Structures are given as structure tokens and as C-alpha cells.
Amino acid sequence: MRPNEETGFREPTSLERALFDRVLEAEFPGRLELVPLLRNAVVRTIDSDGGIEIDSRSAGKAPVVRRVPVEAEGRDEDGTVIHMLLHVVDGRPAELEFFREDGLHVRRLPAPSEFELIVLPPLRGKWLKS
């Protein structure tokens, strides 16, 4: 087991719930369906950067158009950009991932309000069907 990795699921902390609320402030396909899935979820820490695996206890799926329907950027205490990505697999919230742009470990997560939300448009092009 890696440092800071938990073996069992638990209720999200107040910070983790606030981070869920922050990513749900963005407008993206599947957002409304993700709200109850995240509100009734348990989590476990999976890495030393604060990443969490998500297991929703609610039924249903969110019709997202990307595996990462929303991401956000904030700054670590030394000013390095931290990325926060919400992963959705088969319509179910699966992970909230954090990483620094320089590849070092996250020192301190910014407050949820300090994250700037990013929603990319759906992929379209000659390689993908519309």
C-alpha cells in the first residue's frame, strides 16, 4: 500500500464535500445527474496528493461526454499550479485527482473557492463520430 492510501471507504470530509460542490458549480453535460451521485458517495484516499476514489451509493448514471467533464486549477503554497480532475467512468463518479504541473507532490490544496473551473467542449473532428 502506498503512503496515504486507505483500504476502506469512509464518508467524505467537509473539505472533500466542498471540492465536490466546487466542481459541480460548472455547467457541463451530466452535471445535474452527478449531483445526487456525489452527495451520496463514500471515498477513500488513493495517493499522497490527496486524490480520492469515489463510490456512489445512489443509483443512476450521468450522461457526461468526456471521462473528465470538469477540471480546475489552483495554486500550491509555492505558486505551482495544481490540477483537480473529476473522473467519471460509465456515467459514475470514480475519482477526484490532484496533481502539480511540475510533477512534485501537492504540498497544500487551495481552498475550493480558489480553484478556477475549466470545462472543455465535446470532442469533434474527423477521428470521432459526431
N, C-alpha and C positions, 0 to 999 in steps of 0.2 A: 504494500500500500504506500502511495506517495505521501509526503508531508501535507497536512491539512485536508487529506481525503477522508470522508466519513463513510462508514459502511452502511448505516441505516438512514432512512428518510426521517425528516422532522418537519415541524411547522416552520414556515419562513420567519426570519427575524423581521423587526419593524423596518430595518434598512432594506432588506430584500423585497419586502412588500412595496416600499416606496419606489424602488427601482422598477418593479413591475408596473406600478402606476405611471411612472415617468415614460416608459416605452409605449404604454397604452394611450398617452396623450397625442401621439402621432396619428395621422389619418392614413390608413392603408387597407387594402382588401383583406378581409378576415378579422379585422380588429374587433368588431362587435362580438364575434363568436369566441375570440380569445379571452375576453373579459371574464366570463364565468369560469373558464378553464384555469385561468391563473388565480382567480380568487379562491378556488377550492383545490389548491395544489400543495403538495409536500415537496421538500427539496433535500438535497444533500450536497455538501461541498465536494468538488471533484479535483480541485487543484489549488496551488498556493497563491494564485492570482485572485481568488475569490469566486471562481466560476462555480456555478451550481447546476446540477441535473434537476429537472423538473418532472414531477409525476402528478398529473391532474387526477383528482378523484371524481371529476364530473364527466358525464358522457358528452359526446359531440366532437365535431371537428371544425376547424377554421379553414375556410377556403382561401388560404394565402396563395400568392402567385410566385413566391420565392421562399427558399428554405430560410433565409434571413429577411423577413419582411420589414424589419426596422432595426436600425443600429443607432449608436450615439457616440459622441466624442466628448471627452472631458480631459482635465489635466491632472497629472500626478503632482505630488508636492514639489517636485523639482522642475515642473513645467512640461514634462514629456507627455505627449498625447496618449490617452488611454482610450481604447475602443471597447464598447459594450455592444454585443450582438445577441439578439433573441433568435434562437434556432427553433424552427417548427418543422417536425417530421411527421409526414402522413396526417397533417392537419392538427397535430397535437403539440403543445409547447414541450420542448425537450431539454433546452439548456439556455442559460444566460451566461455568455462567455465574456471574459475580460482579457485584454492583452495590451501591452505597451508597444508603441511603434519601434522602439529600439531593441525589443526582444528581452529586456530585463524584466524581473518580476515587479508587479504592481506594489508600490510602497503603501499608498493610501488611496482608496477610492474617493473621488469627489462626491459631494452631496448630490443626490438625484437631480436637483434643480440646476446643477452646474453642467449637466450633460446636454449637449446640443443634439437634437434628434435629426436623423437622416433617413429618408425613405427613397429608395431608388425606384425608377419606373419599371414596369414589367419588361422582361427581355423580349425583344422582337428583332427579326432580321432573317436573312436568307438561311441561317443554320437552324432556326427554330420555326415551328409552325405557329401561326397567329391564332 
